[in-house]
């Protein structure tokens, strides 16, 4: 029997706080409409109580500061309409966060200063900031630093609490791993989709309409330019939220039937409508597609590439195509290396910018011919694709058979199974805390 041998590594990266649902609220609630100019807690209006969680208070200032952070990180425009759409979920996230911190205090679980500072440092690195620049960035945008610190702290202690809880109940046997590997091998010839998810839980039927409305609002914001990965980090209630919703490469049999059915007709770069399952609503984004295994033969060279794609709708006009091509040319001219091109892509076209290795068997003959002729460091001219206009930089090229198995090893399968079980433990744990809590929402 194998038990939790890798829980520490899986939970080493802080989990992003999830957005959840609250008990029914009182009739005296009033809407919150923070103005962009409100920047500090000195305003008496911002000192009003937004919610009481057991015996602790969340202020209007707390909500406004977190709201600004969510809008900024998700690339959602900071205007009254956008704030109206997400403010309730921001408050609910703060309530969940407070419940997690209270439970950590009760269980004597803490986040050390080193752990918090390391997490903040990772945020700076991910955003190409110098040490200490994050504080200046937050201050310039009217975001209270403590809002981010509290979110990071809650993520760290919650990971520890889930790990402790899981150590008492989660077991993954060698037979579980063997069965999964056997199943993957049987379906190895099927095509794969690189999928990202946003999951919104529905804990009881009364929340169905609210969660569906939230899913529709988030989908609308992403179609208008909000970054899927950032929205997933702030709103998704799945363990994949910590990695921007990225579920990795999946075959149809690895997804629940209703999700596999929704993924099938989607093109790379296309977002699904809200999908109702027994547990809640999903939004799925297909990042890429590739063919399945062809029997383990020679798969040709392996190419390490960075791709930046500026998305286009199916009915894009010629003017839209020209504009996307011009943006691609701008990135092409500015990028002098693969890391630089990926950085520019994440800034300008985050949904469809990626890096990775592909074998010759996984690309079209036309693309293989193009890659074979390229030198390392060379960038293609803009290419009109099914989902937009893109450019590709060749980072390296390895001759030979490439990856002949394309199958995960035992450790990777174990980690995948463990993530699923930890996700279940986390949801159940938080649901129990909500049910036992006293929550009085006042805005």
C-alpha positions in Angstrom: 0.0 0.0 0.0 1.3 3.5 -0.9 0.1 6.4 1.2 0.7 10.1 0.6 4.4 9.8 -0.2 4.2 13.0 -2.3 1.6 15.1 -0.6 4.3 17.6 0.6 5.6 18.2 -2.9 2.1 18.6 -4.4 1.1 21.1 -1.7 4.3 23.0 -1.6 3.0 25.7 -3.9 0.4 27.8 -2.1 -3.1 27.0 -3.3 -5.1 30.0 -4.5 -8.1 30.8 -2.3 -11.3 29.5 -3.8 -14.6 31.3 -4.3 -17.5 29.6 -2.6 -21.1 30.1 -1.7 -22.6 31.6 1.5 -25.7 30.9 3.5 -28.8 32.8 2.7 -28.3 36.5 3.4 -30.4 38.9 5.4 -32.8 41.4 3.9 -30.9 44.4 5.1 -28.1 43.9 2.6 -27.1 46.8 0.5 -25.0 46.7 -2.7 -21.4 47.8 -2.7 -20.2 50.1 -5.5 -16.6 51.1 -4.7 -15.4 54.0 -6.8 -11.9 53.8 -8.3 -10.8 56.9 -6.4 -11.4 55.2 -3.1 -7.9 54.3 -2.1 -7.6 54.1 1.7 -9.2 52.9 4.9 -9.6 56.5 6.2 -13.0 56.9 4.4 -15.7 56.2 7.0 -17.8 54.5 4.3 -15.0 52.0 3.8 -14.9 51.2 7.6 -18.4 49.8 7.4 -18.9 46.1 8.2 -19.2 44.0 5.0 -19.6 40.7 6.8 -19.2 39.0 10.2 -17.6 35.6 10.1 -18.0 33.9 13.5 -16.6 36.6 15.7 -14.4 38.4 13.1 -15.3 41.4 10.9 -14.6 41.9 7.2 -14.7 45.6 6.3 -15.9 47.3 3.1 -12.2 48.4 2.7 -11.2 44.7 2.7 -13.7 44.0 -0.1 -12.7 47.0 -2.2 -9.0 46.2 -1.9 -9.5 42.5 -2.9 -11.9 43.5 -5.6 -9.2 45.8 -7.2 -6.7 42.9 -7.0 -9.0 40.4 -8.6 -9.9 42.8 -11.5 -6.3 43.7 -12.1 -4.9 40.1 -12.0 -7.8 38.8 -14.2 -7.5 41.6 -16.8 -11.1 42.5 -16.2 -11.8 46.3 -16.8 -12.2 48.1 -13.5 -15.6 49.8 -14.0 -18.9 49.8 -12.2 -20.4 47.1 -14.4 -17.4 44.7 -13.9 -17.4 45.4 -10.1 -21.1 44.7 -9.9 -20.6 41.3 -11.6 -17.9 40.0 -9.3 -18.2 41.8 -6.0 -20.4 39.2 -4.4 -17.9 36.5 -5.3 -15.0 38.5 -4.0 -16.8 38.9 -0.6 -17.5 35.2 -0.5 -13.9 34.4 -1.2 -12.9 36.6 1.7 -15.4 34.8 3.9 -13.9 31.4 3.0 -10.4 32.8 3.5 -11.4 33.9 7.0 -12.8 30.5 7.8 -9.6 28.9 6.7 -7.5 31.2 8.8 -9.7 30.6 11.8 -9.5 26.9 11.4 -5.7 27.1 11.1 -5.5 29.1 14.4 -7.8 26.5 16.1 -5.5 23.6 14.8 -2.3 25.5 15.7 -1.2 25.6 12.0 0.8 28.7 10.9 2.5 30.1 7.9 6.0 31.3 8.7 7.4 34.7 7.6 9.8 32.8 5.3 6.9 30.9 3.6 4.9 34.0 3.0 7.9 36.0 1.8 8.9 33.1 -0.5 5.4 33.0 -2.0 5.4 36.8 -2.5 8.8 36.5 -4.2 7.5 33.9 -6.6 4.7 36.3 -7.6 7.3 39.0 -8.3 9.3 36.5 -10.4 6.3 35.4 -12.3 5.5 39.0 -13.2 9.2 39.9 -14.1 9.5 42.2 -11.1 12.5 43.1 -9.1 12.5 42.3 -5.3 10.4 44.8 -3.5 8.7 46.0 -6.7 5.5 44.2 -5.8 4.8 46.6 -2.9 5.2 49.6 -5.2 2.9 48.0 -7.8 0.1 47.4 -5.3 0.4 50.8 -3.7 0.2 52.6 -7.0 -3.0 50.9 -7.8 -4.7 51.5 -4.4 -4.4 47.8 -3.3 -3.7 47.2 0.4 -0.7 44.9 0.7 -2.3 43.0 3.6 -5.0 41.8 1.2 -2.5 39.9 -0.8 -0.6 38.8 2.3 -3.8 37.4 3.8 -4.6 35.5 0.6 -1.2 34.0 0.5 -1.2 33.1 4.2 -4.6 31.5 3.9 -3.4 29.5 0.9 -0.4 28.2 2.8 -2.2 27.2 6.0 -5.0 25.7 4.0 -2.6 23.5 2.1 -1.2 22.3 5.4 -4.6 21.6 6.9 -5.7 19.6 3.8 -2.4 17.7 4.0 -3.1 16.8 7.6 -6.6 15.8 6.9 -5.7 13.7 3.9 -3.0 11.9 5.8 -5.7 10.3 7.9 -7.9 9.0 5.1 -6.2 9.1 1.6 -4.6 5.9 0.4 -3.5 5.1 -3.2 -2.4 1.5 -3.7 0.0 0.0 -6.3 -3.1 -1.7 -7.8 -4.7 1.8 -8.3 -1.6 2.9 -10.2 -1.4 -0.3 -12.2 -5.1 -0.1 -13.2 -4.7 3.5 -14.4 -1.6 2.8 -16.4 -3.3 -0.2 -18.0 -6.3 2.0 -18.9 -4.1 4.7 -20.4 -2.3 2.1 -22.5 -5.5 0.7 -23.8 -6.6 4.2 -25.0 -3.2 5.4 -26.2 -4.2 5.6 -29.8 -6.9 8.2 -29.2 -6.3 11.9 -29.8 -5.6 14.2 -26.9 -6.7 17.7 -25.9 -4.8 20.2 -23.7 -7.6 21.4 -21.5 -7.9 24.1 -18.8 -10.9 24.3 -16.4 -12.7 26.7 -14.1 -15.0 24.9 -11.6 -17.7 26.5 -9.6 -19.2 24.2 -7.0 -22.9 24.0 -6.2 -23.3 22.7 -2.7 -27.1 22.7 -2.7 -29.8 23.2 -5.3 -30.6 26.8 -4.1 -27.2 27.9 -5.4 -27.7 26.6 -8.9 -28.9 29.8 -10.5 -26.3 31.9 -8.8 -23.4 29.8 -9.9 -24.7 29.5 -13.4 -25.0 33.3 -13.6 -21.4 33.6 -12.3 -20.2 31.1 -14.9 -21.9 33.1 -17.7 -20.4 36.4 -16.4 -16.9 35.0 -16.3 -17.3 33.5 -19.8 -18.4 36.9 -21.0 -15.4 38.6 -19.4 -13.0 36.1 -20.9 -14.5 36.6 -24.4 -13.9 40.3 -23.9 -10.2 39.8 -23.1 -9.9 38.6 -19.5 -7.1 36.0 -19.0 -8.4 32.5 -18.5 -5.5 31.4 -16.3 -5.9 34.5 -14.0 -9.7 34.1 -13.8 -9.2 30.4 -12.9 -6.7 31.3 -10.1 -9.1 33.8 -8.6 -12.5 32.0 -9.1 -12.1 28.3 -9.7 -12.8 25.9 -6.9 -10.6 23.1 -8.3 -7.1 22.2 -7.2 -6.0 23.2 -10.7 -6.7 26.8 -9.8 -3.1 27.0 -8.5 -1.8 26.4 -12.0 -4.3 28.6 -13.8 -6.8 25.7 -14.4 -4.4 23.7 -16.5 -5.5 20.0 -16.5 -2.8 18.9 -18.9 -3.1 16.6 -22.0 -6.2 14.4 -21.7 -7.9 11.7 -23.7 -11.7 11.6 -23.9 -11.8 8.7 -21.5 -10.0 10.7 -18.8 -12.8 13.2 -18.6 -16.3 12.8 -17.2 -18.7 12.0 -20.0 -20.4 15.4 -20.0 -17.1 17.2 -20.1 -15.7 15.0 -22.8 -18.8 15.6 -24.9 -18.3 19.4 -24.5 -14.6 19.3 -25.3 -15.0 17.3 -28.5 -16.3 20.0 -30.9 -14.2 22.9 -29.4 -11.3 24.2 -31.5 -8.0 25.2 -29.9 -8.5 28.6 -28.2 -12.3 28.1 -27.9 -14.1 28.4 -24.6 -17.1 26.2 -23.7 -20.4 27.5 -22.4 -21.2 26.7 -18.7 -21.4 22.9 -18.3 -23.6 21.6 -15.5 -22.4 18.4 -13.7 -23.5 16.8 -10.5 -21.0 18.9 -8.5 -21.4 22.3 -10.2 -20.5 24.2 -13.3 -17.4 24.0 -15.5 -15.9 26.3 -18.1 -13.4 24.6 -20.3 -10.8 26.0 -22.6 -9.1 23.8 -25.2 -5.5 25.1 -25.5 -4.3 22.6 -28.1 -4.9 19.3 -29.8 -2.6 16.5 -30.9 -2.9 13.0 -32.3 -2.6 9.9 -30.2 0.0 7.2 -30.2 0.5 5.3 -33.4 2.1 2.1 -32.0 5.4 3.2 -30.5 7.4 3.5 -33.7 9.9 6.2 -34.7 8.1 9.5 -34.2 10.8 11.6 -35.9 12.6 14.7 -34.5 11.4 16.4 -31.3 11.0 20.2 -31.6 11.1 22.5 -28.6 9.0 25.6 -29.6 7.3 28.7 -28.2 4.1 29.6 -29.9 2.2 32.9 -29.6 -1.3 33.0 -31.1 -3.5 36.1 -31.3 -7.0 34.6 -31.1 -9.7 35.3 -33.7 -13.4 34.4 -33.7 -14.6 32.0 -36.4 -16.2 34.8 -38.5 -13.2 37.2 -38.3 -13.1 39.9 -40.9 -10.1 40.6 -43.1 -9.4 43.7 -41.0 -9.3 41.7 -37.8 -6.9 39.2 -39.4 -4.6 42.0 -40.5 -4.7 43.5 -37.1 -3.8 40.2 -35.5 -1.0 39.7 -38.0 0.4 43.1 -37.2 0.4 42.3 -33.5 2.2 39.0 -34.3 4.8 40.9 -36.3 5.4 43.3 -33.4 6.2 40.3 -31.1 8.3 38.7 -33.8 10.4 41.8 -34.2 10.9 42.3 -30.4 11.6 38.7 -29.3 15.3 37.8 -29.3 15.0 34.5 -27.4 12.5 31.9 -26.5 12.0 33.1 -22.9 11.6 36.6 -24.2 9.0 35.6 -26.8 7.1 33.6 -24.2 7.1 36.6 -21.8 5.8 38.8 -24.6 3.2 36.2 -25.6 1.9 35.9 -22.0 1.6 39.7 -21.9 -0.2 40.2 -25.2 -1.9 36.9 -26.0 -2.0 34.9 -22.7 -4.7 32.4 -23.6 -2.9 30.9 -26.5 0.8 31.5 -25.8 2.7 28.4 -24.8 6.0 26.5 -24.8 6.7 22.8 -25.1 8.0 19.9 -27.0 6.3 18.2 -29.9 7.4 15.3 -32.1 7.2 15.2 -35.8 4.3 12.7 -35.6 2.3 15.2 -33.6 2.3 18.0 -36.2 0.9 18.3 -39.7 3.3 17.5 -42.6 3.2 21.1 -43.6 4.3 22.2 -40.1 7.0 19.6 -40.0 8.4 20.8 -43.3 8.5 24.3 -41.9 10.2 23.3 -38.6 12.8 21.2 -40.4 13.9 24.2 -42.4 14.2 26.5 -39.5 17.3 27.3 -37.5 17.3 27.4 -33.7 16.1 30.9 -32.6 14.3 31.6 -35.9 10.7 32.8 -35.9 8.1 32.1 -38.5 6.2 34.7 -40.4 2.6 35.1 -39.1 0.6 32.0 -39.8 -3.2 32.0 -40.1 -4.5 29.1 -38.0 -7.9 27.8 -37.1 -8.0 29.8 -33.9 -6.1 32.9 -34.8 -2.8 34.3 -36.2 0.3 32.9 -34.7 4.1 32.8 -34.8 6.4 30.0 -33.7 10.0 30.2 -32.5 12.2 27.1 -32.7 14.1 26.8 -29.4 15.9 23.5 -30.0 15.6 20.4 -32.3 16.5 16.9 -31.3 17.0 14.2 -33.9 15.8 10.6 -33.3 12.7 8.8 -32.3 11.4 11.4 -29.8 9.1 10.1 -27.1 8.1 6.6 -28.2 5.7 5.9 -25.3 4.0 9.2 -24.5 2.8 7.5 -21.4 3.2 8.9 -17.9 5.4 7.0 -15.5 4.2 5.6 -12.2 5.1 8.7 -10.1 3.1 10.9 -12.5 0.1 8.7 -12.3 0.3 8.6 -8.6 0.5 12.3 -8.4 -2.5 12.7 -10.7 -4.6 10.3 -8.6 -3.5 12.1 -5.4 -4.4 15.5 -6.7 -8.0 14.2 -7.4 -8.3 12.9 -3.9 -6.8 16.0 -2.3 -9.2 18.1 -4.3 -12.1 16.1 -2.8 -10.7 16.4 0.7 -10.3 20.2 0.3 -13.9 20.7 -0.9 -15.4 18.6 1.8 -13.4 20.2 4.5 -14.3 23.7 3.4 -18.0 22.8 3.0 -18.0 21.5 6.6 -16.5 24.8 7.9 -19.1 26.8 6.0 -22.0 24.8 7.4 -20.7 25.2 11.0 -20.0 28.9 10.7 -22.0 32.0 11.7 -21.9 34.3 8.7 -23.7 37.7 8.6 -23.4 39.5 5.3 -24.3 43.2 5.5 -23.5 44.6 2.0 
